[in-house]
Amino acid sequence: MSLQENLKRLEPTRVLWRQPIAGSTSSGDLTEWLRSSHNFFREFDNHRVALIADHDVDLAKLMVALDGRCEQILILPSTSDSSLIASMVAKARSDVVIAAGNPLPLQTIGVRVVSADEAIQTSIANGSQYDLPLRPSRWLLPTSGTTGTPKLIPHSFRSLTRSTKMDVRVGAKYAWGSLYNLRSFAGLQVFLQSWMAGSSYLFCDHHETWQQRIVQIGQLGCNALSATPTMWRMLLMSTDIRKLPLQQITLGGEIADQSILDSLRDLFPKAKMVHVYASTETGVGFVVRDGRAGFPASFIDPSPGRVPIQVDDDGHLLVGTGQEADRWIDSGDLVERVGDRYLFRGRANGVINVGGRKVHPSHVENILQCYPGVEIARAYAHKNPFTGSLVAAEVVVQDGIQVDLQAKLIAHCRERLEPYQVPVKIDVVHSIPLSSSGKLRRDARQSKFPGPLRIANKQVTSQRPVS
């Protein structure tokens, strides 16, 4: 199976893509475009190509045209660093870069660069014979969140679509919105789910704010949406998300605690809700559909058709590379068994060391986020000359800040945490920064809310609501 072959399963009038200005693109439109541009793309048969594009819709066209035709497809990230692009292209041993738009200067990367702009804009069939790709392509996806040159993780079409639902009759009901960059593993997963099920995929401008993007996909008819738990928390602060008639909600990329799951269930009681555990390195590990935090302990037991997982003696979640589990990948995620369930505790390399005792930031954040009015929380290490570190936190709150909010937050934490886990200070901020993949950034501090709003001061000098 390839992306092009999937078009054969769909009626020509099936709308597959929607854009704010360009409108709708049907299966028939894309089939006609593939005929029109066939001579251009057949030149890259059996090549090792790297794809780079300014806009998601152009990248999507390149992927559809080249999957199954090229030996290897490397998806290059959005970056202004041409040296990074050159390094990745060399590492992948790509022999040609196919570019759409003007992503960045590519003359010095060391391989042939071909512009696909004319082929992408082609709309009139040229009469050339249209033949389907004959071989499965190897995909290379860069990891996110690493320093230096990202690792390039190989995937097959099968591994990329491991958890994809392919019922085109059911898929016709959904219009998928995505807040992820299409170049990320999570963004590619949403695109593939939409494509393989024959759903409508909604393109939006990723240079816009979260609120503007929600308005855009709402206008395009979004009823299925995928985002990280932190993204969902941000979206729930807006009234626009409440206008979407969501039938499908997907969370992934971070720990989905019970508070965010409950909030989404309360707001969208009729929607199906799933939490996907996946990464670029492992692919999709498993999907949780019961609306509860963590995952059932029974997932550890071998089962046909399910990716094998284990928990080692240190509480690290291990993911097998195949049904035979001949190799295990340490996910770096810590889990703990509680009754009939495993709960996520955080990243193994993200604990805060307080005088030799370990504090998981996500645990502190969950406690803070359970307090009424707290929308998002971030716990981090605050340096201390005696203990090495202490716990501190930032919170984003609803409008109408209480004068004694922080004192109440400290008291709330003291009732539910061990003394060494309680934040020594809590700053109220306008927003908490996210990574490019929509995850909570733990390497950055945001500017504080106006005035010294800290419990240590015992006085609040500003009562302006957070806008």
CORLINNOR-V698371 format. One record per backbone hydrogen bond with DSSP energy under -0.5 kcal/mol. NH is the residue of the N-H (numbers start at 1). CO is the residue of the C=O. If there is no record, write none. Layout:
nh/co
NH/CO
NH/CO
This chain:
nh/co
6/2
7/3
7/4
8/5
9/6
10/7
14/11
16/14
16/25
17/25
18/201
19/23
20/203
23/19
25/17
27/14
28/12
30/26
31/27
32/28
33/29
34/30
35/31
36/32
37/33
38/35
41/37
42/38
43/39
43/40
44/41
45/42
46/69
47/44
49/47
49/72
50/96
51/74
52/98
54/100
59/55
60/56
61/57
62/58
63/59
64/60
65/61
66/62
67/63
69/66
70/66
71/47
72/47
73/138
74/49
75/73
75/140
76/51
76/74
79/77
82/80
85/81
86/82
87/83
88/84
89/85
90/86
91/87
92/88
93/89
93/90
94/89
95/48
96/48
97/112
98/50
98/96
99/97
99/114
100/52
109/106
112/95
114/97
116/99
120/116
121/117
122/118
122/119
131/129
134/68
135/68
138/71
139/155
140/73
141/153
142/75
143/151
153/141
153/151
154/152
155/139
160/156
161/157
162/159
164/161
168/166
171/167
172/168
173/170
174/171
176/200
177/224
178/202
179/226
184/181
187/181
188/184
189/185
190/186
191/187
192/188
193/189
194/190
195/191
196/192
197/193
198/195
199/194
200/174
201/16
202/176
203/18
203/201
206/204
208/205
213/209
214/210
215/211
216/212
217/213
218/214
219/215
220/216
221/218
222/217
223/175
224/175
225/248
226/177
227/250
232/228
233/229
234/230
235/231
236/232
237/234
238/235
242/239
243/240
244/241
246/244
247/223
248/223
249/272
250/225
251/274
252/227
253/276
257/255
261/257
262/258
263/259
264/260
265/261
266/262
267/263
268/264
271/268
272/247
274/249
275/288
276/251
276/274
277/275
277/286
278/276
279/283
283/279
284/159
285/277
285/283
286/277
288/275
295/342
297/340
299/296
300/297
301/298
306/303
307/285
310/318
312/316
315/312
317/333
318/310
318/316
319/329
320/308
321/327
325/322
329/319
330/328
331/317
331/329
334/346
335/315
336/343
338/341
341/338
342/295
343/336
345/334
346/334
348/332
350/347
351/348
352/359
353/351
354/352
354/357
355/353
355/387
357/354
359/352
361/359
363/360
364/360
365/361
366/362
367/363
368/364
369/365
370/366
370/367
371/368
374/371
375/373
375/396
376/396
378/394
380/392
382/390
383/381
384/388
388/384
389/387
390/382
392/380
393/425
394/378
395/427
396/376
398/373
405/402
408/404
409/405
410/406
411/407
412/408
413/409
414/410
415/411
416/412
416/413
417/413
421/418
422/418
422/419
424/391
427/393
429/395
429/427
430/447
435/439
438/435
441/433
449/428
453/451
454/452
457/454
458/454
458/455
461/459
